[in-house]
Amino acid sequence: MWGPASMTTYRVGIDVGGTFTDLIAFDEESGELRKVKVPTTPLAPEGGVIAALRAFLEDSPGSEVSLISHSSTIATNALLGQIHLELPRVALLTTAGFRDVLEIGRQNRSEVYNLFVKRPRPLVERSDRIGVVERLDHDGNVLVPLDRASLDAAIEQLRASDVRAVAVSFLHAYANPIHERQVADVLRERLPGLDVTLSSDIDPEYREYERTSTTVVNALLRSIVTVYLDRLERDVRALGIEAPLYVMQSHGGMSAIETVAKRPATLIESGPASGVIAAAYIGKELGLQNVLSFDMGGTTAKAGTIFGGEPQVVTEFEAAGRTHSGRAVKGSGYPVRFPFIDLAEVSAGGGTIAWIDASGALRVGPLSAGADPGPAAYGKGERPTVTDANIVLGRLNPVALLGGKMPIDAERSRRAIASLQAALDLDVDRIAAGIVALVDNEMAKVLRIVSIERGHDPRTFAMMAFGGGGPLHACALAEQLDVKRVIVPADPGLFSAFGLLAADIRSTAVRAVLSVAARLEEARVTEIFQEMEAAGRAELRAQGVAPEHMAFIREFDVRYLGQSFELSVHAAPIAEVVAAFHDKHERTYGYASRDEAVEIVAARLTSIGRLAKPSLARRDLAERVPPSARSGARSVYFEGYGRIQTPVYERAKLQAGNALQGPAVIEQYDSCTLLPPGWRLRVDVLGNLELEQGA
């Protein structure tokens, strides 16, 4: 046994991706970062987490883990229908006469001009949607008391079925939860094994369809996520680790597993959120206010925006919906009203498969080779992928990846690309370059979505490129958007795991207000925020946060009276809120109607538990590149230049202050950076690679 004096204490972040599971451990005393990368186990994602932890502990004997932060795609995968994650049978109790709200939804159609378009299948079968006699008005006044006879009939129907969970969503319960809570008490007494989710607890906002959908999604995910988290905790404890376990939520904040298990719908975009948090953290360290976050992994590419130093967040998301060119297709998924980091995503990664369509044209994606069988170069797959194209072009190491731990079969990649020659009548280099160009075009679209389509000029942003493939494609994307500066962080392939160490504990609460601003009393607003803050303090305290590390952000959702959607404005005296809303509306939409009535729709509170962040060591500057940093040279294909004999450098041996001119390839354990002709590179004091256009 190791005595306490010999122990090194680490905080650990673990990100489960589509292809790899990444671990970064932060030494709380020295600031050293330890890194592990293992294959993801898609059908049992906790297996990859435990494998990464086991590898870390074997390489770090005598170490103690003080905290584990984890991001997971299990909620998304369950809604998308992954095998072994079948959704349970769930019932919905709602106000009599309103059981079809879940199916009617909104009038928006995912395909506007398709007369036969199919709406998403309701997550609750009609036979399991049960009306209960009760009625409140929009102010929460009781019009029809809860009818016990109809509730008794509903309970008998539930008892006769194999329903495992029930969602309760009554009309206007956001204004008064009395009937929902009465039903919950009776259900827990008479059907004690049934899991009950109330809309007034999960989403106490107006808009009946969205509130009901959010409640149902949460009810469906609770048993799946709870089982997963229980297995994960059990396996972590079996390794001798007693540290608290936290999970990243979709809004970029962490929460303890006990808290997350009650609101699993907050995990739907857990994985992508951590990368944006890491980009914001590094951006602040570099003094950057505006950053485009670009994450390319093995399966997908994701883009987000950090504006004014803060990740951009939206309050609603369609889970399991389709995307088209990176945009979410409205009406194709299930609305979930929790805060989400605003992301655009496309099926474009290292494992994305190239193919020939019926017209004989080259296509890339959306299918991916994933972790198994993976790209042809990995030795199991046969179909050509983006990774195979980069190997053929000389951009990726043709011998091995992961610091030599993953052998590469370059000839197998060439054969896979060559399999497309018969249809295209091009040489292998041109086909490989075409594959890369097509996937670059798709990824550039998502960067435009989160910048130009959100009203931001990408030329005023730096790009933070990470993920295993991000640094390889970043310069080509920057040229398309006219972004002049690209930052490649120290560990780009493990960057999302690093983001788990840069996140705070965070929870959100919302209360419906629905009042014209001119008639809203300040005392009522104060009372609402005080109630939410008391609950937020209790939740943070339960997760071990000391009072001095707590912070609270108050916001209002505001709109012009009669509008359908709102803008968020920081809370202040009502007159200041109205003025701030006019200004924000003008910035967002180009105009403000300052004479129109303004309505306060909801009050929001974000409760934050501040955690210590990894301190980034600053390095001494060195002018000359050490000769040992250059590991060789190889022929690399560049569009517009053809093949160029290109120097290859080991990133670990480059020093702060070192500068390179393109073309160059910089290799490291978890990624590879491509510096094309016409670009220059400098290593900054934090060890980031800063790439700029212009020789």
N, C-alpha and C positions, 0 to 999 in steps of 0.2 A: 504493500500500500504506500501511496505517496502522502507525505505529510503536508499540512497546509502551507508551510513555508516554501515548498518547492512547486506549488501549483501556479499555473498561469491561467488567468480567467479570460474567457472569450465570450463575446456576443456573436451569435450565429444567425445568418440570413440564408434561407434556402428557397430557391425559385424553381418550380416545376414547369418546364417548357414542353413543347410538343416533341422535341427530339432529345434534349439533354436536361438533366436536373443539376442545378448549379448551387454550390455552397461557398459562401465567403464568411470567414471567421475573423473577428476584430479583437485583437489583444487590447484589453482595456487599459493596460499600463504602458506598453511600449508603442501602441498604435500600429503594430504590424498586422498585415492582412494575410491570412492563409486561405488557399483556394482549392476547391475540389470540383471536378466535373465528371458526372457519370451518366450513362444512358437512362432516359426516362422509361418507366414501366407503365405503359398507358392503361392497362386493365386494372392495375393496382398501384396508383400513383404514390401511395405511402412507401412502397418498396424502394423507389428511387431516393426518397427522402432518407430512409434508414440506411441505404447503401452509402449515400454521401456522408452521413453522420459517422457511420462505422469507419469509412476510409479516413475521415478527419481525425477521429480518436486514435486510430492506429498510427497515424503520422505524427500525432501530438500527445505522446504518453505523459501522464501527469497533469493533463489540462482539465480545467473545470469550465463548464458552460453555465453562464449566468442568465441567459435569455435566448430563446429561439424564436425568430420571426419567419413566417412561412407564407408564400403565395401559392394559390392552387387554382386549377381550372376545373375542379370537380363539379361545381354548380353549373357552369356553362356546358360541360360535357353531358351532364344528366339531361338538361333541357334539349340538347341536340340529339339525344337518343343513343348515347354510347352503350354498347353491349356491357352487361353486368351492372349498369346503372339505371335499371328500369324504374320509371317513376311510379310511386305507389298510387293506389286508388284513393282519391280524396273526394269528400263531399263539400257542398257549399250550402250553408243556411243563409237565406236572404229574406228580405221583406216580401210577403205574399204578393204575387203579381209581377215581380221583378227578377225571376230566376233566369230570364233570357238576356239580361244585360250583358253577361259575359260573352254571349254568342253574337249579339247584335253589334256590340262594340261601337266604333265610330264609322263615319261615312267614307273615310279615306280608303282608297283601294291601292293595293300594291302594284297593280297593273291597270292604269287608268283606262286604256282603250281595249282591254280584253273583257268581252261580255261574259266570259265563262271563268273568270278568275276565281280561284278558291281561296277563301279566307283561312287563316291558321285554324287547325282543329282545336276546339275548346279543350282546355286542360281538365275540365270536369264534365263527365257525360251528363246529358240532360236528366236522366233518371236519378242522378245523384245530386241534382240541384233542387233544393227543397225550400218551398216558401213557408214562412212563419208569419202569422197574423200579428202585426204591430205597425205603428207609424209615428214618425216624428216630423215636425215641419223643419224648414231650413234653419231656423234659429234654435232647434233642439227641444222645442216644446212638445210634450206628448199629446198626440192627436188620438191614437188608439193604443191603449195599454197592451203590453205583451200578453198574448192569449196562451194560457198554459195548456189548453186542450190541443191546440195546433203544435205547440212545442212537444208535448207528449207523443203525438203522432209522428213527428219528425224523429224523435229519439227511438221509437220502435222501428222505424224504417232503417235508421243507422244500425241498430242492434242486429237486424236481420241480414245486413250486408257484411262484406269483408272490408269495409272502409277503415283505413288506418289513421286518417287525420281528417279534420274538418276545418274549413275556413268559414268565419262568420262575418258577413258584410251587410249590415242593415242600412236602409236609406237614411241619410243625414246623421249617421253615427259619429261623423267628425265633429258635429256640434254638441252631441250629448251621447256618451257611451253607455247610458244606463241599461238599455235593453240588451246590448251585446254582453255586458258584464253579468247580467242576470242569467242569460243563456249559458255563458261559460261556467258559472257556478253550478248550474243544474247538470250540465254535461259531465263535469269533473266528478260530480257526486254519483251519477247514475251510470256513466260509462268511463270508469277511471283509467282504462288503458288507452283511451282515445286522445290523440294530440290535438289541441285546440289553438287556433290562431285567430285573433280578433283584428278587424280592420282599424279599429280605434286605437290599438296599440302599435300597429305596423305602419299605417299611413293615414293619419287623421287629417286628411285634406278633402276638399270637395272635388267633384268630377267622379261620378259613380263608377263608370267603367274602369278607369285607371286604378281607383282605390280597390275595387274588387279583384282586378287582375293581379295587382301587387300582392294582395293578401293570399290569393290562391297560389301564386308562384312560391311565396314564402312557405306556405303549408306543404306544398309538394316537396320542397327541397329539405325540409327540416330532418326527416328521418334519414335521408341519404347522407347529408352533411354530418349529422350527429354520429352516425355509424362510422363514417370515415375519420372524423376527429377522435372518436373513442379508440379506434384501431391505432391511429397515429400516436396518440398519447401513450397507449399501452406499450407499443413497440419502442418508443423513445425511453420510457421508464425502464424497459428491459435492458437498455444499454447502460443503465446506471445514471442517467441524466435526470435530475430533479428540477431543472430550470423551468420557469413559467413558459408556456407556449402562446404565441400571438399569431394572428392571421391578418394579412393585408386585406383591406376592403377596397371596394371599387372607387372610393373617393380619395384614396391615397393615404388613409390613416389605418393604424393597426388596432386590433381589439383582441382581448383574451378569448380563448376558444370557448369558454363557457358563455360569454356574451354573444359571440358570433353564432353559436349554435341556435340561439333564439331568433336571429335574423339572418339566415343563410342567403337570402336574396341580395344582401350587401356584398357577396363574394363573386358575383357573376363576372365582373371584370377585374378580379383580384390580381392576376398575373401581370397584365399590361400596365396596371397603375404604378407598380413599383419602379419600373424603368423611368417613367416621367418624374417621379419623386427624386430619383437619383440625378436626372438631368437638371432639375431645378436646383438641387443642392450644389452640384459642381458649378453650375452657372453662377450662383451667388458667390462662390469662392473665387470665381474669375471676374466678378464684377459685371456679369452679363445680365441685363434685365429681360431681353427678348431672345428666346431659344426655341428652335424647332427640334423636337425630340423625334429621332428616327431609329427604330428598333427593327432589325431584320434578323429573324431566327431561321430555324430549319423548316418551318411550316408557313408562317405568316410574316408580314411586315406591318408595323403600326407607326402612326405618327400622332404627335400631340403638340400642344402649344403652351409654352411658358411665357406669359405676357406680364410685364412689370414685376417679374420675379416670382409670380404665382402660377401654378398649373391651372389651366382653364377647366372649370367644372360645370356640368349640366345636371339638372335635377330629375331627368327622366330618360329612360332607355328602353328599347325594345329587345327583350331577350330572345335568343334563338331565331332572330329574324335574318333575312337575306341581306346581302350587300350587293351593290352594283357599282363597279369602278371605285370601290372604297366607301361609297355612301350607303348608309343604312336605308333600306327600302321601307318606307313608312307603311304600316298596315300588314307587314309580313311576319311580325313577331308578337310577343306578349309584353305589353307595357309594364314596366317596373319603375315605381317612383321612389328611388333613392338617389343620392348624389353620386355621379360618376365622373371620373376624369374624362374630358372630351377627347375622344380618340377616333381616328379613321383607320380602318384595317383592310388589308387585301390579302388574298391567298397567294403570297409570293415569298418564298424562302429558298434556302439551299436545296431542299428536297422537292421543290416544285417541278413537275414533270412536263417536258416538252413533247409535243405530238403534232400529227398532221391531221387537219380537218378534212371534211368531205370534198372541199374545193381544192385540196392540195396545198393549202397555206400552212405555214408554221404557226403553231399556237403554243403558249406556255401557261399552264395551270388551268383550272384551280386545283386539280388533283395533286397530291403530294405523296412522295414515297415515304414520308414520315421517318420514325426511328427504325421501323422494321417493314420492308427490307432496307430502306435508305437508298441513297444514291448508288449508282453502279460501282463507283470507285470504292465503296465500302466492302464489296465482295459478295453481296447477296442479291442485290437488285439487278435488273436487266435494262430498265427503261432510262432514257437520258434525262438528267435533271440539271438545274442551274449550277449546282456544285460541280457536276461533270463538265459542264461548259467552261467554268472557271479553271478547272484543272487542265483541260485541253488548251486553253489560251495561255497557260503558264502563270496565271495570276495566283493560283493556290499551289502549295507545295505538292509536287507530283510523287513524292515518296511517302510522307507521313504527316499527320496532323496531331494536335494536342501534344506538342513537344516531343514527337516521335512515338507516342503511345498508341496512335491509331494508324496502322499501315494503310497506304493508298495504292490502289491498282490503277495507274494512269492509263495503261493499255485498255483496260476494261472500260474506262470512261470514253476513250477514243472510239472503241467499237460501238458503244451505246449511241454516241453522237452520229457516227457513220451510218447507223441504221436508218437515219432520216434522209440520206443522200439520194436514194432512188426517187423520192418524191420531189426533191428540191433542186437536184442537179447543181449543187454547190460543193466546194471543198469543205473539209471538216472545220477549218478555222472560221470560214464565213458563216457556217451554220451555228457554231458555238457563239460567235459574236452576235448573230441574230437573236439567239436565245437570251443572251444577256441584255441586248437592247430592248427586247420586248418586256422583260421583267422590270427593267429600269423605268420604262414608260408607265407601267402599272403602278409602281411605287411612287413615281413623281406625282401621280394623281392624288394619292392620299395626303401628300405634303401640301399640295395646292388646296385641298379641301379644308385643312385645319389652319391655313394661312389666308390665302386670297378669298376663299368663300366665307371666311369668318370676318372679313374686313381688314385683314392685316397684310402689310407689304412684306413678302419674304426677303426682300433685299435689305430690310432693316434688322434681320435676324441672323444669328449664328446657328449652325446646325450641329447638334450633338448626335453623333452616329455611334451606335452600339449594337449589341447582339453579335452572334458569330459572323454574320454576313454584312452588317451595316458598314463597317469601315472599308470593305471591299468595293462597295457600290456608291459610297457617299459622294465622291467627287463628281461622278457622272450626273447624279441627281442635283447636286448643287449647281452645276452648269445649266441644267434645264430651268431651274428657278432663279438663276442669277444670284444665288447666295455666295458671298465672297469668302466666308470663313467657316471651316469645319473643325469641330473639336472631337478627337477620338480619346476617350478617357483611358485610364491606365489598364483597366480590365474590361474591355468592351463586351466580351463574351459572357461575363459574369455580372454585368452591370445591373441587371434587374435584382439580382441577389444583394448587391451592394445597396440598392435603394431601400431594401428592407431594414438596413441598419441606419438609414438616414431619415426614416419616417417617425412620426409621433403617434401616440395613442390618440384616437379621435372617434367621437360619436356625434351624431346629428339628431336633432329633434325639430318637429314642425307642428304648428298649431294654426288652424284656420282662423282668419280674422273677418274677411269679407265685409269690409266697411269702407264707405267713401271717406277719404282722408279728412275732409273738412268736418266730418261728424265724429271722428274717432277721438276718444278721450285718452289723454296721455296716461292717466292712472290705469286704464285697462291694459294698455300696452306694457306698462311697467309690471303689472301683476302677471301677465302671460310670460314675460321673460324671466321673472323671478322664479316662477314655478318650474320652468324648463331648466333654469340654471341649478336649482336645488337638486333636481333629478340627475342632471349632468355631473354635479359634484359627487353625488353618491355613487354613480357608475364609475367615475374615475378613481374614487377612493377604493372601491371594491377591486380595482385592478392595480392597486399598489401605488397610485400617484399621490405624492405629497401636495398639500395645498399650495405651497409656493411654486410648484411646477404646473399649476393649472392655468389655463387661459380660456376665454370665452369670446366667440365672435357672434354678434347679433346682426341679423339681416331681415329685410322685408322683401316679399314678392309683390311687385307693384305693376299696375297697368292703367291705361286709360279706361274709364268706365265703358263697358261693352266690348272691350278687346277680348280675344280668346287666349292670349298668352302673356306671360309676365316677364319682367326683368328684375334681377336681384339688386337691392340697394342696401348699403350698410345702414343700420339703425341709427337714428338721431331724433331730435325733436321733429314732430310731424312736418312742420313747414320746411325744414331742411331736407327731409326725405323727399318731399314733393319736388323741390328744386333739383335735387340730385337725380331724381327719376327723369325729369325733363331733359337734363343734360345728357344722361346716359342714352335715352331714347334717340336724341339727335345724333350722338356719336355712332349708335348702332344702325339706325335706319335712315339717317340723313335729314330728319325733320323732328320737330317737337310741337305739339299743340298745347301751348302753355295756358290757353283759356279753357281747356276741357277739364272736366272733373277727373280726379285721380282716385283709384281704388286700391286699398291695401288688402291683398288677397290672403296672405299668410305671413306668420312670423317664424323665422328659422333661427336656431341656436346651434352653433358648432362648439362642442366641448373638446378641448385639447389638453392632453397630458404630455408635457415636454420631456423628451428623452435626450440624454447626451448623445452627440453625433460623433462619428469617427473623425479624429483630427488628421488632416492630410499633411504629411511631412513635406516641408519645403526643402528643395535641394539646392546645393551650390551650383553655380553656373560654370560650365566648361565650354570653351570655344570650339575645340577640335573634336571631331568624331573619332573615338578610339578605333584604331585599325582592326581590333578584334571584333568590332560590332558588325563588320561586313563579313557575311558568311559565305558569299559566293555570288554567282550571277546566273541568270537563265534567260532564255528567249521568251519574251512576253508579247502578246498581241495587243495592240492599241488601235481602236477604231480611228481611221484617218491617217495612221502612221504605218500600219502593218506590224511585223515582228521587229522588236528592238531587244538587243542584248542588255538586260536590265540588272543593276546591282540589287542584291538581296541583303537586308540587314536584320539582325536580331534585336528586337525592341528592348529586351532586358539589358542590353549592353549600351544602348544610347543614353546619353547624359543630358541633364537640363542645360539648355543653351545650344545644344547641337542643332545644326541646320542641314537640310538636304534639298537638292533640286530634283524635280521629276525628270525622267521616270525613275521610280524606285518601288521596291516591295519591302514592307516591314512586317516580319513574321513574329508571332508570339504564341504562347500556349493556347489561348482561347479564341484567337481571331487572326486576321491578316489585313493590313492596310495597303491599299493601292494608291500610289502617288503618280498620276499620269503626267505626261509632258505638259509643260505650261503651268504646273503647280509647284509650290515650295512648301517645305515643312520645317517647323521649329518645335523643339521639346521645351515646354514651359517649366516653371519651378515646381509645379505639382506633379510633373511626369506625364501630363497630357500631351498628345500630339496636336499641334495647331497647324492646320493646312489652309493655305490661302492661294487664290488664283493669281496668276501673274508671275512670270519668271524673275 
